[in-house]
Amino acid sequence: MLVAWSVSVLLSFGWARPAAAQVAATTPWVADSVLSSLVVRALVADDQGYLWVATPEGVRRYDGYQTVPLAQLLTSSQVAAPHGYINALVRDPAGCLWIGGVDGLYCWAGGTLTRRALPLGAANGTETEAVYALWLDPRTHLLWVGYSSGRVAVLDPARPPAKLPLLPMLNEQPSSFAAAPGGEVWLSTFNGQLYRLGAQGQRRQVYQQPGAYLVPVPGTPYVMSSQALYELNEATGTLRQRLRWLPASTYESKYFYPTLDAQGRPVQWLAQRRRLVVQWGAPGTLPQVKQLPVAFDATEPSTQYTLLQDARRLWWAFSPETRGCFKGGTAVPLRPLPVVGQVRPPSVRGLAQLTDGQLLMTTYSGVYLQRASYPTDTLRALFLTREGRPWPAMLYDVEVSATGRVLFADEANTFGELNPQTGVLTYYPLYPGTTDAAPLNGRVVYCARTGAVWGGATNGLYRLDAQRRQVTRYRTPTGTEPLRGQLVRSISEDDAGTLWLASEHGVYALNPTTGAVQHYSTAERTPNRHLPTDDVLCVYAPPRGPVWLGTATHGILKLVPGQGLVGQVSTEQGLPTPTVATLVPGAGGELWAGTYAGLVCYRPATGQLTIYGPAEGLANPELNKQAAYRAPDGTLYFGGVGGAFRVARGATRQGPDRPPHLLLTARASGSGALRFLPTPMATPTLLLSGPIKEGGFDLALNDYRAPALNRFFYQLRPAGLLADSAAGVQSTGRHLRLRSLDAGTYELVVWGQTPAGQRTPKQHLRVVVDRPWWQHPLLLLGAAGLLVGAGIGVQKLRGRRALREAQLRTRIAADLHDEVGALLTRVNLRAELLQEPASPDELTADMQALLLDSRAALLMMRDVVWSIDAGADTVGALRDRLHDHLDATAHAAGLHATLAVRGLPDAAPLAPQLRQHLYLIAKEAITNTVRHALTATHLALTLERQGGALVLTIQDDGPPQLTTTASGMGRRNMQRRAEALGGHCSSGPAATGWCVHVRVPYQG
């Protein structure tokens, strides 16, 4: 989360800076979006720009976007990464990272991890013992290691031994080391002891700590806690308090790791929501300790924070006791304007300076004033009244005329005038005779150089008469109202007196004297008046030069009258958002833009952008329309959701003098699998091969102020092309991916840019794209052979398909001949018999038989057509067909017939042969029941899936007729059909009647 503003000052210490320090204004401390979720026990910056983080879960590398566990940077051949609590991190002069934790001591150097084991015979009988403290002696560059058992080891990082030499056991858990006089070493323990050790580890003196965690001060007889300073008496082994800056009753943490100067003396830390800054004087004198309030919210009042400054002069604050990591502490260009009685600054709408120098600010919650002689003073509320009554005005914009009148546009009303001495609001009525059907809601007020005052509202353009205190809708000399119904959001005037009006329907250039209007919008087809968007939020027309437009969706547009659109600054050029709410000129020719994602300084001459966000003092990056003002002395003011702020002089200066560094944090190649790189340049060549030619890198910068605003660019060109022009430059996110490249070798040029506009040196990488296998000459013969084989295979497939079609035709012909043909023959014979003389009774019987045979032939024909219909190859089609047959047979015979389908959705597929045989088996069984189970009253059909099989059951409740010959033929036919499907069919008596059971394989 974003923490509150800090009103403290900070000593600008560097690692090699002397004790004397300079005091500078500080930025608000902001919570790092990633590290704040961790308990940071130690933090170290390496030479490349990564931050290494010690946590209770192990060591992690941080690049501003994500933390990567050390285990993901190792190869399978290396030792396992330490896990669990990591207590200490130290970097030696060679750049090696020493890691101390519950697993012992490790060294990470050049992408390789090694483990330094204790000699056999350790206190716990193993070679693993927790490391509690690490310290690199700046005098000798020896590494001192403190173990949990009280053992202390010393080694030379440049020549580490295979086994660590141990010093005598202390029986205390060491917490920190410090330089003592004469080349000796101080050792503090968690159990309240302070040891003075010789260079070989022998005990010189032991001091009892006064209930506090102490840090010795090299070169002095003092030791320091986070709350007080003590003097050592070596003769008696006692401590005497000499200076106290925090109450003794306050709980003091056992973790006290202050920032040290070049001599190893504590100089600053955070405790009790205060910043403690120590200034050391001449030898023998007590230091000066300043307490500076720190407003960021600690989880506990007692929490103590250690400070670290990285290579980009950004300070980090963290505590081993609690989650949370904050960054800030550097001089900021944006200074907040505090408001009396407001914990959270109000959302600002308008800003202006009165003739007496006072700053006036309008907000949704009221109007505020700041005294002219105190530019850092708080803003105090002005009590507003209208006609003697308190009035909750919502002043959307405010402007001071040349005569000193304070004019305003009220969002919920009309225009008017404010008396800043009394707070009286006077609203201007419409000029008599002027009528407006729509309400007049003020949006902007503008004082032209001619003295005319213009007002923009939700339904057009108005002229304000301050003398008569009236508002008149603008009309041309011919009486037309060209802007009626338009939402006028912003007004600016060029040196020719032309008014440029920003609206939701584009931009209007109005000559107020002649009434001539030129419209620039998406609807204009003329090239010199066409815009890519109509949603224009603000406009700035300088006395000479192009007109600048701020839009809601297309960033900043550069417009030259008569030529049209000649330039654009969008997110591709570095804008943090395409929404630009305000545009104000700077003193040096730069253009300041208030956006919904920060303040931007744009230099048209170079195209360089500088982005200001929370790290530069902007409490909330969302800035409001109209909330921008340039004072006569050139001071810039902006306002937004997070209140108002003043841009400090010299804010356009660049950031740290040292240029930023580009980091290649991970590589994706071949199939796109991501591999984190242990060092930035571990793989200068990117090989893309295989069927998916996609790959690239993850990018980062060693500038952690606002990682989300960092920008990255690349060029991809054939290898050997020496030209280094701007052609082909592409903007990219932090994930750079290359796709669909032709075979060959390329040169990839990558660089980054900070929000302050600083660019990294370009990195040149080599990209090799393998030639596809089908383009290799040695494989052409194989490809030809495959083509021939494929042709042969196609011919065989065609032959098999022709055979299946022939078999299908044969089956259809047999079905038509055996079933339908026999019935039609009987129909034909009966029709011939009808031609012979017969009695009326015989004629009636023959007609009835003929009708039954023709119906049976029709049903049989439908069965044959259904069996070959491809659209019926589903369980639902079989179910519907069985229902139709039951209606035509069982129901007609008076049977109560039911059909249940279980475990099979209607859309489940059924092969044609399987569907036809199951239907004919069921049909035969139903027919047998109707013919032979004459006393049956109920017939039940069940189709269900059991594992890899379909089970069809037909059961009636009538006594079986075992002697019927036709039934025997039917049973054999059903068995034959089931065997054709690879299954079996059984039938016989059941508990309540006769049951037919069919089981066939089914794969679904």
Summary of the structure (lengths in Angstrom):
residues: 1004
radius of gyration: 44.6
end to end distance: 55.2
largest distance: 151.9
contacts: 3238
relative contact order: 0.05
helix: 16%
strand: 39%
